[in-house]
């Protein structure tokens, strides 16, 4: 990793150019692309010399940074990667890199007992698992939940950078219900993961309502330089999702007391992994337990209850009880002709 932040920006800009197979890149083209990247990320207006870019290309070709980039020159003027699949963002970790990461994991592990780092445990375990697998050349001993084929993850960094840099985006989006895509300005405030699916949260155009965009329904994003970013006015994600399961939040519905009977077979699972932070034990019997949640009634709550099948029964409120009963009857109707 280069010590100079500007150098890293230059390497990434050059890499972005050389991975673009739809145009040819001269040295002047690379200089222009690097200059634009430095202006965008660092506000630098001073031009970059040819000598600097030539030195960067040579550095990327070498093994000093572990890149060993297969940069070639065609027709004596066009720069390209000889291997069209190469990118510096996917270079393998060296033994030295793994050693440094192992040291970092050791440091992070020390903080796992402090309240300020209470959410760090999972991160440390993931790092430990990957470092162990790479250093010992053995299969990982921790298999974390993942979905490598989930669409839209390529936009995750773009939305993240827009939030950090406070920049509006021009988004092309198509929901599951829409026949055609739509395009609009979006102001990203935070990223949300729920059941291994990612959402970006913010406001659309000049509208005040907070909305969620699923990354797997996002077709493209681009920085809207001519639009002033609308910042978050102090709404925290913890407060916003406090009364819900999932990501569907109503600005008008108040949380209700939801009482659920859980059979004895599944009671231990629900007690050790509560459905919501508000969950309380109301009654314990031989055949099961009764719990109570203080949540808004939304789609994700229904899905969570339905996922337990015949192991859960809604006791209150009546509206939710009727809704779950109807959905179970609809499910039974799908099988009525088979048995």
N, C-alpha and C positions, 0 to 999 in steps of 0.2 A: 504494500500500500504506500503510495508516495506521500511524503510528509507535506508537500505543498498542495494546498487545496486547489489552487488554480491549475496546477499540473493535472490533477485528477479530472477536473472539468474538461481540460483540453483532450485528455485521452478518451473520455467518454464521448465527446463531440466527434472526434475522429472515428471512433468505433461506430457511432450511429451512422456516419456517412458511408463507411466501408461495408456495413451490413445492408445498405440500401442497394439492391441489385438492379434497380430500374434506372440508374443514371451512372455516368462516368465522372470520376472525381480527379480534377487536376490539383496541383498544389495550391493554386489560387483559390479554388473552390473550398479546399480544406481550411485555408486561412480565413475565408469569409465565414464558414460555419462555426469555427472555433471562436472567432470574434463575437458572433451573435450569441453563442452560449455564455461567454464570459460577461457580456453585457446583461443577459437575461438573469443570470444567477448571482453575479457579483457587482453589477452596475459599472463595469469597467468600460471606458470609452477609448482607451489607448489601443492603437492597433497592434497586432501580433506580427512579428517579423517572420520572414521565410525561414530564417535560420532556426528560430524556436520550433516551428512545426517540423522541420527536417530532423531536428534533434529528438523531438517527441516520437516521430516515426521510428527512428533508430532505437530509442528506448523501448518502444512497444515490441520491436522485433527481438530484443535481447531477452535474457532470462533473469535480469536484475529484479524485475517486478513479478516474475513468474508468468508473464504474458506469452512470450515466444510467438508473437503474432505473425502469421504467414503473409506478411505484406509484400506484394509484388508491384512492379511497374510495367504496364503494357503500352506499346506504341511510344515508349520513351516519355510518356507524360501522364498517363492515367494510373492512379493508385487503386488497388483492390486487394481483397483477401483471396489468396490462392484456394483456400478451402471456403466455399460459399456458406458453410454452416458455422464458421468460427465467429466468436464474439468474446471480448474480454470479460463480459459479465458472467460467463459460464466456465471460466478456467478452473481446473481442479485444484484442490488444496494441497499444498506441499507439506512435507513432514514438519518443516519449521512453522508453517501456518497452524497446523494442528497442535503443535506444542504451545504456541501463544494462546490459542483458543482454550486449551486445557487449563492454562494458567488463569485465564479470565473466568472460566467456570469455577475454579477453586475460590476465586475472590467472590464471585456472585453467591456461591453456596454459603458464605459466612453471613450474608445478610438475610437469609431466608427466615430467621427467627424474629426479625424486627418488623413491627407493624407497618412501617413505611414501605416495606418490600414484600407485603403479604401476597401480592399477585405475581411474584417473581418465580415462585416454585416451579410452575409448569414450564416456564422458559428455560430455567436451569436444567430441568430434567431432559428437555428436548435437546439442548446443547450437549449434555452428557451422553445421550444416546447416540447422536450423530458422530461425536468425537470418538466414542468407544468403537463404533462400527468401522470408522475410517482408519483408526490407528491399529486395530487388531485384525482388520480385514475379515471380520466375522459378521454374521447377521446381527442386526440391532436387537437388543434385549428389551426394548420398549417400543411397542407398535402404537403410535398415536393415531387417532382418527383423522382421516384425510380423504380428500376427493380430488385426485390429480386431474380429472377430466372435467371439473367444474368450469363452465364457461364464464368469461368476464374477468377472470383473475388478472389478465393482462392490464386491466384498467385500474387495478388496486393502487399501484404506485402513482399513477396520474392523478387520481382523486386525492391521495395522501399529500402529494406535493402541492396541489391546489389549496388544500386546507392550510398547510404550513406557510405557504407563500401568500395566502389571502388573495387568491385570484379567481375570478369568475370563469366558468367553463361553458362552452357551446356543446351541448349533449344531443346525440341522436339516440333515441330510445324507443323500444317497442315492447309494451306489456303483453302478457299472455292473452289478454282479451282484445287487443288492438289488431286490426287487419293490416294496417300499415304503420310504419314508424313515424315518430314526430320529432321535431327539433326545437330546442328551447335553451334559454340561458339558465344555468343552475349555479347556485352559491352553496358550496359544500361546507358543512360544519363539523361533522365527525363521521367515522366509519363504524359500522355495527356488524358483528357476526352473530348469527343465531342458527344453531344446528348445522354448522359447517356451510352456511350460505351467507354471503356478504352483501351488505347494503351500504349505500352512502346516504347520509341524512343532511337535509338543508332546505333551502327555499328555491322555488322556481320563479325566475323573472322578478317582477315586482310584487308577487303574491306574498301574503304574510304567513300562510299555513306552512307548517313543517311537513315535509313529505320524505318518503323512503324510495330510493331507486335501487332495484336489484341489479347487481353487477352482471348477472348472467342475462339480463335483458338489455344491457347497455351495448349499443352497436359501435359507437365511437365517441371520443371526447377530444376537444381542442380548446386551448386557452383563448378566452375572449378578451383580448388586450384593450378593446375600446369600451369595455363595460366595467363600471366601478363595482368592486366586490362589496357585498352586503354582509358584514360580519355577524357572528353570533352575539346576541345581546346579553349573554350571561347564563343561558340555559345549559345546565350540565346533563350529560347522558344519564347519570345516576338518578337525578331527580325526574327526568323525562320518562324513564322506564320503571319508576318506582312501583307503580300500581298495576303493572301488566306482566303477563307472560308473553314473550315474543317481541314483535316490533309494531303491532297494530295498536296505536294509541289514539284515544278519542279526547278531544279538547273539552267535550261537554259531559261525557259520562263520568259518574262518580264510582269509585270502587265499591263493590258489594261483598257481603259475607257469603262465601261459597262453601257449603258443607258437603263433604263427600265421604261415603263409606267405602273403605278399602278392605277387601277380604284378607284373611290371615296369611294366605299364601304370598301376597304381594306387599303386605304391610311393612315388612323389614326394608324393602327397597324404597318405599315412599318415605319412611322415617329417616333412613340414612342419606337419601338424596331428595330433599324437599322439592316439591313442585314450584315453590315460590318462597322468598325470604319471609313472607308473612305467615307461613304455615304454622298452625298450632294444633296440638293433640287435644281433642275434646273428650273422647271416650275410648277406652280400651276394653274389648270383650274377647271371649274365646274365639269367636268366628271372624274377628277383624277389629279395625279401629275406625273412628270417625275423626276427620281432620277438618280444619276451617282455614280458608284463604281469604284475604282482603284484596280483591283484584277487580279490574274492569272485565266485563264479559266480552271476549273477542274470539276471533277465529282460532288463534293459537291455543287458547285455553281449551276449546272444544277438541282440537286435535290431540292435545295432551291427554285429556280424559278418555277419548276414544281409543288411544293407543294401548290402554290397559284392558280393553275389551270387557269381558264379564267379571273382571276383578274390581271394578269401580261402579258405584251407584251414586248419582247426584241426589242429595237430599233437599237442597235449597240453593238458590231461589227457584221458584216454580218455573219461571221463564227458561232458565238453563236446563232444568230437568226435562221439560217438554221438548226442548231443542235436541238434546242428546237422545231421548227416546225416539224421536222422529227419524233421526239419522241412523240409529241402529235398525229401525224397522225398514228403512230404505236399503240398508245393507243386506238384511235378511231376504228382501224381495229379489235381490240379484241371484240368490241360490234356490228359490222356491221350486223351480222346475227341475232341479238336479237331484233332489232327495225326496 
